[in-house]
Amino acid sequence: METVHTTERLQSLRKLMKEQNVDVYIVPSEDSHQSEYIAPCDARREFISGFSGSAGTAVITSDKAALATDGRYFNQASKQLDCNWHLLKTGLEDVPTWQEWTAEQSEGHKNVGVDPTVITAPEARKLTEKIKKKGGAQLIGVKANLVDLVWADERPPRPNEKVSVLGIEYAGKKFEEKIEDLRKELDKKNSAGLIVSMLDEIAWLFNLRGKDIPYNPVFFSYAAVTPTTATLYIDDSKLESDVVPYLGEQVLIRPYDAIFEDVEGFGRSLEVEAPVEGKPPTPRKKFWISTKASWALSLNLGGEEKVDEVRSPIGDAKAIKNSTELEGMRACHIRDGASLSEFFAWLDEELIAKQTKLDEVQVADKLEEIRAKKDRFVGLSFDTISSTGPNAAVIHYKPEKGNCSIIDPTAVYLCDSGAQYLDGTTDTTRTLHFGEPTAMEIKSYTLVLKGVIAIDRAVFPKGTSGFALDTLARQFLWREGLDYRHGTGHGVGSYLNVHEGPIGIGTRVQYSEVPLSVGNVISDEPGYYEDGNFGIRIENMVMAQEAKTNHKFGDKPWLGFEHVTMVPMCRKLIDGKLLTQEERTWLNEYHQEVFDKTKGFFVQDERTMRWLERETRPVHVMEFVLS
């Protein structure tokens, strides 16, 4: 990771800010659809700051610049930011949030500017309040994105990849049924309609997939669904020949850029109540927009009087996978697990038996090559985190060709990777050691493993959120005064985004708002990291299901998890003495399941079969007592 020099870019931006009468300018990470992963043309925050992590916000004044990011990226940001930037380590004590820092900079009646398409309406409202409390002037929606103007001709073009139909054999439910379910929700709440801006929600709703954003099978679009109409806003040149007849007369196709003009019309069309003396007329119904929709969309609809900001009903429905999607998740994780075992067996032989010098990118490319041979493979689900030694302590490390490390067989190796298959999305992390691990590495790994097992074995009443489960994974580290600066789990899409809301396991407030439900697919991934030394993370994918219990207190269902990831743990890093008998039983049963479900891929692959047999053999406490 190299430091990026940003002096000239900041000088050009500040000149434009002065012309627009903007004293403080905000550059979020997200695009106009609040995407976590973005197309290269929308990487504005990375361009202006040099920081390439997926989360963070840049704030620039006439003489200062700050970059706020969370604990996953402290290490990375400190390496990539040059001397122009101050790093705000979000979540640490006495460190202001980017919103607080922005408000502080607005003191003295200064204007704060932002592109209204890349900030949500709730965020804009809260930020306005903070600015006014600090004596700032106002938050201005600057229509022309100032970073785009600085980027100019060097900015990558907007993608124009083809969009195709996802067959019912993978989707499990017709798009007409999904729209009808949505209309029932609109009718229930007396809503005029829903404007949809999240790309994965649109892809899921219409059973379509695209390639506009790397690793995410989505496409640039908007949608509007009312009680009688459904409109997809997309440039029709992107549509494969079978998409229009597939959508039929039920879905109107409009140009992508027509959304803002159309929503203005939607806002004007709303019937209003008869005026009451002293009060402005209000509409009988309002349009729904997601709390993730842009400030620009809200303003064009007519603002708060005509808009209800809600947690998207599409997001909620998408997070509960149907039986076809769940079966696809099981199947693709077996194929993916076999790929990872083949990769680790190959890597073990190359590093130890052959003593081959391989760098982090070379081995990541080899893993992709192995995965690509599997049935229904489409591509990766995110950049592979292939990290050796101290690089493993960088939580979202991204090795770059020509600027990465040689794999050290005497150090920890952490591999966090995933793939997109037509029948599901995978995300698996394994930490390995090819030599003799230190006592602290073994202890840390085993404590993390205990956290993985605790989540996997959890049983909880219906209505429990991921927020409530988070401590189950951390408890063993906490007893040692250790912790990790990331969530314990995130939702995962079905051949969609690898990070999917609204559910998750962690301390984020939103994880307390939505209870876990049967059909949720979620990661189970505690970790531990020592900066400059090593990092440990283990990640399995689990699916929420109804649990069998002896009793039914409160006469309500009880839930548990089914794991679908099929990759062995690193036996060399496990201290069996730290595991309880129940945990050892879980581990041995898990390894037997991994062996049984993946061995068929290695009938003619002696190397991987030997590795699989070695890594899945039973763990007994006596061998550790005697060692």
Secondary structure, 3 states (H helix, E strand, C coil): CCCCCCHHHHHHHHHHHHHCCCCEEEECCCCCCCCCCCCHHHCHHHHHHCCCCCCCEEEECCCCEEEEECHHHHHHHHHHCCCCCEEEECCCCCCCCHHHHHHHHCCCCCEEEECCCCCEHHHHHHHHHHHHHCCCCEEEECCCCHHHHHHHHHCCCCCCCCEEECCHHHHCCCHHHHHHHHHHHHHHCCCCEEEECCHHHHHHHHCEECCCECCECCCCCEEEECCCCEEEECCHHHECCCHHHHHHHHCEEECHHHHHHHHHHHHHHCCECCCCCCCCCCECCCEEEECCCEHHHHHHHCHHHCEEEECCHHHHHHHCCCHHHHHHHHHHHHHHHHHHHHHHHHHHHHHHHCCCCCEHHHHHHHHHHHHCCCCCEEEECCCCEEEEHHHHHCCCCCCECCECCECCCCCEEEEEECEEECCEECCEEEEEECCCCCHHHHHHHHHHHHHHHHHHCCCEECCCEHHHHHHHHHHHHHCCCCCCCCCCEEECCCCCCCCEEEEEECCCHHHHCCECCCCCEEEECCEEEECCCEEEECEEEEEEEECCCCCCHHHCCEEEEEECCCCCCCHHHCCHHHCCHHHHHHHHHHHHHHHHHHHHHHCCCHHHHHHHHHHCCCCCHHHHHHC
